């Protein structure tokens, strides 16, 4: 990881633009590949698992693409901010793989996902308050019939709320930068799975157990349809503990 001169505005602007392209292109590749795989390549196998066969409107997709691009830019700005914090030694991010035991790598990822999930559950519920909803969360819920592009389609204020937890986490949670990059990949894949409109979790005994605790397409689709249920990000336990899980959810 190389340092840059953060007093050089042009260098910071260029790095932000490059990071935006990486984030946004990665998002388009992951979401596009996912949609193509399950709606075209494996359509026959997963046809019964598609949650809504209604054709997506182009107007919705264009708007989702627009808001997703803005979200990608905001995520890039926060990414540069995290890089700045690391460059001045203000974070707990470490480069030496031997600084902590190897078994800590997955622990750090799980801990970070737990913190992020907890944070998001409560701000998500807050954003559903009528006085708050129209300013923060309305854009995302305009997609009742969700698509892979919905996963990044947020109002800028909501995107800031989502992104702000990451700098706070890296200030205090020791994490190897490879683990951090892996966690960011999980975020993209999880968001795509949850909004793609096709249930990929297996229906057998172990699949139902997995779907009972891990949020998937069915669980989050119920949130977009029922509105006042299923507020979690990765895991279902906060919804279970707080009584906000839809009765229709997987495992019930």
N, C-alpha and C positions, 0 to 999 in steps of 0.2 A: 504494500500500500504506500503510494507516494504522496508526499505533502505538496500542497499548492499554496501560492501566495493569495490569501483571502483579501488582501488589500488591492489586488489586481482585479478590478471589476469585470473586465473583459474575459479574463480566465475563468472567473466564477460563473459568469453568464454562459460561456461556452460549455463548461462542465455540467451546468444545470440542464442545458439543452440536450447534451449527449445523454445524460441520465434519463431525461424525459423520453428520448427516443428509445432507449433500452427498455424502460418500464412499459411504455405504450406498445411498442412492437412485440415485446414478450407477451403482453396481455392479448394482443390480437392473434398471435400465433397459438397460444394456449387455448383461448376461447374458440378460435376458428377451427383448430384441429379437433377439439372436443365435440363441437357441433357437427362437423363433417363425419366424425367417427360414428356417433350414435344416431344421427338422423339420416345418414346416407349409407355409409360403409356397412354398419351393423343394424340397419333399420329393421330388417325382418326379425332379427333376434330380440330387439328391444322395443318393438312397436307397441306391445302391451304395457310397457313401462313408461311410455311417454305420457305425461300427466295431463296435457291438453293438446289435442290435435288441431286446434284452431290455428290457421295460418297467421304468422306474425305480420303486422302491418309495417310497410317500409317507413312510414312516418315515425313510428315508435323506434325502429332501429336507428334511423338517422339521428334522432334526438338522443338516444342512448350513446351513440358514438360521439356526439358532441360533448355531452357531459362527462363521458369517460376520458376524453382527451384533456379536459380541464382538470379532472381528478388526477390523471397521470402527471400533469405539470405540478400540481400541489404536492403530490407524493415525492416528486423529484426535488422540490425545494426543501422538503423535510429531510430527504436523503442527504442533500448537501449540508444541511445544518448538523446532522448526525456526524458527517465526515469532519466538519469543522470542530465539533466537540471532541472527536477522537484525536484530531491533529494537535489540540492543545492539552491532551491528556486528561480530559474531564470525564471520560466514559470508563466503563468497566470492560470494554471490548479488549480482548487480548489476541495477539498474533502468534505467540509461541505456543504450539500445540501441547507442549509439556508443562505449561504453566499450571494446568489443573489436570486431574486424572482423566483418562479417556472416557470413563463411565459418566463423567459429568457432562459431556457433550449432549447426549440425549436428554439428560435431566434439565439442562439449561433451556433447551428448546421447549420441553413440556411445561416448565415453569413459566416461560414467557407466554406460551399459548394460554395457560391458565389465567395469568394476569390480564392479558388482552381480552380474553373471553369474559372475565368478571367485569372489567371496565366497560366493555361494549354492552353487556346485558343491561347495565344500569343506565347508561346514557341513551340506549335504544328505547328503554321504557320512558325515559324523560322526554325524548323526541316525539313520543306518541301523545304527549299532552296537547290538547287542542290549541293552546296558546303558543306552543312551540312548533308544532308539527309543520305548519305552512311555511315557516322560515328555514327549517333544517331538513325535513324528511319527506316532504311532499313530492319532490322530484323523483325520488327512488320509488315511491309507491304509485306513481303514474303507470308503472309497468305492473299491471295486475297479472297479465300473462307474461311471465318473465322469459328472458333469453340469456344466452351467455354474455351479451353485452350489458345486461342489467347489473352484473356484478361490480362494475366500476361506475355506474350511472348514479352520481350523487350531486346534490347541491354543493357548491364550494364550502359553505359553512359546515356541512356534515363531513365533508372530506377532511377538513382541518380537525374536527373533533376526533375522527377516526385515526388520523396520523399522529396527533400530538402525544399519544401514549407511548409511541416507540422511542422518542428521545428520552422520555422519563424512565423507561425500562433500562435502556443501555447505560444510564447514569449509575444504576445501582446493581443490576444483575450481571455478573461476570459471564461473558459469552465470547467464544471464539468467532472470528468474523465469518468463517465457513458455516458455522451453526446459524449465525444471523442471516446469511444469504439463503440457507436452507429454509429457515422460518419464513422468509419473505416469499419463497416459492410456494410453501404450504398455503400461505395467505391467498395467493393468486389461484391455485388449484382448488382450494376449498370454496372460494367465492364462485368459481366457475361451476363446480359441481352443484352447489346449492341453488343456482339460478338457471341452470340449463334446461330445466323442465323435463328431465328424464331420470328416473330412479335407477341408479347403478348398483346399489347395495344388494347383495344376494338375499334371497327370501328364505333360505334354510335356517336352521337353529342358530348357527353362529352369526349369520347375516342379520337376523332379527336382534340378536344381542348387541351387535355392533351398532345397528340403527337405533337401538334403544338409548344409547349413550352418545353417539356421534351424529351431529346434524348433517342431513343430506337433502336431496332435492324435495322429497315429499314433505319433510318437516318444515323447510323454509317456504315451500309453496303455500302451505297452510297459513303461514304468517301473511303472505301477500293477499290471500283470499279472505282470511278471517280477521286480519288486522290487529286484534288485541290478544293474540297468542304467539308463542314461540319467538322469544326475543333473543335467544342465544346466538353466538357466533360460530363456535366449533362444537361445543358440548351441550347436552340437554339438561345437565344437573341443576343449573340455576332455575330453569323453567319448572323442573320437577319440585325443587325445594320451595319456590315461591308461588306455586299453583298457577303458573301462566302457560302451561303446556296444553296444546289443543288435545281434546279427547280423541281426535282422529289420528294422532301422531303414531309413528312407527313404534311398535312394542306395546301399545295399549290394547 
